Amino acid sequence: MDKVSVIMIGAGNRGYEAYGRIILKRPDIKVVAVAEPNDIRRERFAREHNIPKEYQFKSWEEVFEREKFADGVIITTMDRMHVAPAKAAIKKGYKVLLEKPIGVNMGEIKDLYGEAKKYNASITVAHVLRYTPFFQKLRELLKKKVIGDLVGINLVENIGFFHFAHSFVRGNWRNKDTSAPSILAKSCHDLDILLFLVGEKVKYLSSYGELVHFRKEKAPSGAVERCLDCKIDDCPYDAKKIYLVDYTGWPVSVISEDLSLEGRLKALREGPYGRCVYFSDNNVVDHQVVSLKFENSIYATFTMTAFTAKITRKINIYCTHGEIYGDLDNNVIEVKYFGKGKEMISLNLPFRDMVGHSGGDEGIIDEFVKVLKGEVKDTLSNIEESIESHLMAFSAEEARLNNKIIDMDQVRKIFYEL
């Protein structure tokens, strides 16, 4: 079997633990180079993928100083470092798999889009939910109109209390000034999946939300700035309970390259993951609701919330002759036919030993391999398709901050005329 080759730009959680691990299990794709400024991460990744020293780079710039030497590039850098390496990659003729979000403002996204058109480039955006059996089955049911015409959707992203505390209070996405608003950084996935299911663009959008809980004034009596120094023993956000456990996979694996007990204690003592959730420098919202009217008079609501026990997505779909309920984490879909009973659909996942996103991570790598082999040209999540969800996220943030209804036609006009 012929192998396609890729370069990994960024060897953190997504590059190493998600895509990197999936690639190691596949016989038809190989990582031939890695760019990562962190020495430990770069060397760890290179060791697992048998990458020679001369193809281990400290910066993405070094990669593109060379002539093209692989079929594709996977970019898993931090949010504000997506556009520049993507532009460099397409200029060299690489096909690109780009982590979401594409960029953190409309200007840089338009810039990359312009370059992609100029070079007729292939950019697949990592909207991995489109590649899950769960959402593909829902789309199939809606297209077949098994319960009539679609009227409305209610989608809820249950981020999970510990996940939100880890990523959006203590972690890399805690501050919109250094990352992006959480509606973009976390939930452009969900806005995109609504577009995927409905099959039409949004006409009007409004949004409400705020940083409800993770603030200094919400701290319980006796709370201190570091969990290791805190005497409160019933706090669900206690870093000791989350990170000083026997399990060392995600999210524990993120806090330090040294996952020994001593290494983790040091990380909690000195790094951001040991801070009290009420005394961090976070400013992204922890609960937000977006209301959407699509062009075909289908209505949807999306709720993003930190305050759930489990990490999952739950969806209610309302049609003229029935309704659908689905739980992504359990991969179960319940179809209720008005006056005719109900049907339970349990999905058989095609991927073994799934890493994440209910098979979506494996699905998008499978699609990218086909792109690299020339078997697929336009993916389910090409850049043009993916821009719309980003415009929705920017608009949701504007609507939330300014208490207004956004006309999406005006937003598109502004974007494409930038």
ChimeraX attribute file (.defattr): number of C-alpha atoms within 10 A of each C-alpha:
attribute: neighborCount
match mode: 1-to-1
recipient: residues
	/A:1	6
	/A:2	8
	/A:3	14
	/A:4	19
	/A:5	18
	/A:6	25
	/A:7	24
	/A:8	25
	/A:9	27
	/A:10	26
	/A:11	27
	/A:12	20
	/A:13	17
	/A:14	17
	/A:15	22
	/A:16	21
	/A:17	18
	/A:18	18
	/A:19	21
	/A:20	21
	/A:21	18
	/A:22	19
	/A:23	20
	/A:24	14
	/A:25	12
	/A:26	12
	/A:27	11
	/A:28	15
	/A:29	22
	/A:30	20
	/A:31	22
	/A:32	20
	/A:33	26
	/A:34	31
	/A:35	25
	/A:36	22
	/A:37	16
	/A:38	14
	/A:39	12
	/A:40	13
	/A:41	19
	/A:42	21
	/A:43	19
	/A:44	14
	/A:45	27
	/A:46	22
	/A:47	12
	/A:48	12
	/A:49	18
	/A:50	14
	/A:51	17
	/A:52	12
	/A:53	12
	/A:54	7
	/A:55	15
	/A:56	23
	/A:57	19
	/A:58	17
	/A:59	16
	/A:60	23
	/A:61	15
	/A:62	12
	/A:63	22
	/A:64	15
	/A:65	10
	/A:66	9
	/A:67	9
	/A:68	14
	/A:69	15
	/A:70	18
	/A:71	20
	/A:72	26
	/A:73	25
	/A:74	29
	/A:75	28
	/A:76	23
	/A:77	24
	/A:78	17
	/A:79	19
	/A:80	16
	/A:81	16
	/A:82	23
	/A:83	22
	/A:84	15
	/A:85	22
	/A:86	25
	/A:87	20
	/A:88	17
	/A:89	24
	/A:90	22
	/A:91	18
	/A:92	15
	/A:93	17
	/A:94	24
	/A:95	23
	/A:96	27
	/A:97	26
	/A:98	24
	/A:99	21
	/A:100	26
	/A:101	27
	/A:102	30
	/A:103	26
	/A:104	23
	/A:105	15
	/A:106	17
	/A:107	12
	/A:108	16
	/A:109	21
	/A:110	18
	/A:111	15
	/A:112	21
	/A:113	20
	/A:114	14
	/A:115	17
	/A:116	19
	/A:117	11
	/A:118	11
	/A:119	13
	/A:120	12
	/A:121	19
	/A:122	22
	/A:123	30
	/A:124	27
	/A:125	24
	/A:126	27
	/A:127	24
	/A:128	24
	/A:129	24
	/A:130	23
	/A:131	23
	/A:132	21
	/A:133	21
	/A:134	26
	/A:135	21
	/A:136	16
	/A:137	15
	/A:138	20
	/A:139	19
	/A:140	12
	/A:141	16
	/A:142	20
	/A:143	15
	/A:144	11
	/A:145	15
	/A:146	15
	/A:147	19
	/A:148	17
	/A:149	16
	/A:150	22
	/A:151	16
	/A:152	20
	/A:153	22
	/A:154	17
	/A:155	23
	/A:156	19
	/A:157	21
	/A:158	20
	/A:159	23
	/A:160	17
	/A:161	18
	/A:162	23
	/A:163	22
	/A:164	23
	/A:165	25
	/A:166	26
	/A:167	16
	/A:168	26
	/A:169	29
	/A:170	24
	/A:171	19
	/A:172	18
	/A:173	24
	/A:174	25
	/A:175	20
	/A:176	18
	/A:177	11
	/A:178	13
	/A:179	19
	/A:180	22
	/A:181	23
	/A:182	23
	/A:183	28
	/A:184	27
	/A:185	22
	/A:186	20
	/A:187	22
	/A:188	25
	/A:189	23
	/A:190	24
	/A:191	23
	/A:192	23
	/A:193	21
	/A:194	25
	/A:195	17
	/A:196	21
	/A:197	21
	/A:198	22
	/A:199	15
	/A:200	14
	/A:201	19
	/A:202	24
	/A:203	17
	/A:204	19
	/A:205	22
	/A:206	23
	/A:207	25
	/A:208	19
	/A:209	21
	/A:210	14
	/A:211	13
	/A:212	13
	/A:213	16
	/A:214	22
	/A:215	16
	/A:216	15
	/A:217	9
	/A:218	12
	/A:219	15
	/A:220	11
	/A:221	7
	/A:222	8
	/A:223	18
	/A:224	18
	/A:225	15
	/A:226	21
	/A:227	22
	/A:228	16
	/A:229	13
	/A:230	15
	/A:231	11
	/A:232	13
	/A:233	9
	/A:234	8
	/A:235	13
	/A:236	12
	/A:237	18
	/A:238	21
	/A:239	22
	/A:240	18
	/A:241	14
	/A:242	17
	/A:243	26
	/A:244	17
	/A:245	11
	/A:246	8
	/A:247	12
	/A:248	14
	/A:249	11
	/A:250	12
	/A:251	15
	/A:252	18
	/A:253	17
	/A:254	19
	/A:255	21
	/A:256	16
	/A:257	14
	/A:258	15
	/A:259	19
	/A:260	12
	/A:261	13
	/A:262	11
	/A:263	14
	/A:264	25
	/A:265	19
	/A:266	15
	/A:267	19
	/A:268	22
	/A:269	16
	/A:270	12
	/A:271	16
	/A:272	19
	/A:273	29
	/A:274	26
	/A:275	23
	/A:276	25
	/A:277	29
	/A:278	21
	/A:279	19
	/A:280	21
	/A:281	16
	/A:282	22
	/A:283	19
	/A:284	23
	/A:285	23
	/A:286	23
	/A:287	19
	/A:288	21
	/A:289	19
	/A:290	24
	/A:291	17
	/A:292	26
	/A:293	18
	/A:294	20
	/A:295	14
	/A:296	14
	/A:297	14
	/A:298	18
	/A:299	19
	/A:300	22
	/A:301	19
	/A:302	21
	/A:303	22
	/A:304	23
	/A:305	19
	/A:306	23
	/A:307	16
	/A:308	15
	/A:309	12
	/A:310	14
	/A:311	17
	/A:312	17
	/A:313	18
	/A:314	18
	/A:315	18
	/A:316	17
	/A:317	20
	/A:318	22
	/A:319	19
	/A:320	14
	/A:321	16
	/A:322	21
	/A:323	22
	/A:324	22
	/A:325	18
	/A:326	22
	/A:327	16
	/A:328	20
	/A:329	14
	/A:330	14
	/A:331	17
	/A:332	15
	/A:333	23
	/A:334	16
	/A:335	20
	/A:336	18
	/A:337	18
	/A:338	13
	/A:339	8
	/A:340	9
	/A:341	9
	/A:342	14
	/A:343	12
	/A:344	13
	/A:345	14
	/A:346	12
	/A:347	13
	/A:348	10
	/A:349	13
	/A:350	11
	/A:351	14
	/A:352	9
	/A:353	9
	/A:354	16
	/A:355	16
	/A:356	14
	/A:357	17
	/A:358	22
	/A:359	21
	/A:360	23
	/A:361	24
	/A:362	26
	/A:363	19
	/A:364	25
	/A:365	21
	/A:366	17
	/A:367	20
	/A:368	24
	/A:369	21
	/A:370	15
	/A:371	23
	/A:372	23
	/A:373	15
	/A:374	9
	/A:375	11
	/A:376	12
	/A:377	15
	/A:378	15
	/A:379	17
	/A:380	18
	/A:381	23
	/A:382	19
	/A:383	23
	/A:384	14
	/A:385	16
	/A:386	23
	/A:387	24
	/A:388	18
	/A:389	25
	/A:390	26
	/A:391	20
	/A:392	27
	/A:393	27
	/A:394	20
	/A:395	24
	/A:396	29
	/A:397	21
	/A:398	17
	/A:399	19
	/A:400	19
	/A:401	13
	/A:402	12
	/A:403	13
	/A:404	15
	/A:405	17
	/A:406	19
	/A:407	14
	/A:408	20
	/A:409	13
	/A:410	11
	/A:411	15
	/A:412	15
	/A:413	10
	/A:414	11
	/A:415	15
	/A:416	11
	/A:417	8
	/A:418	10
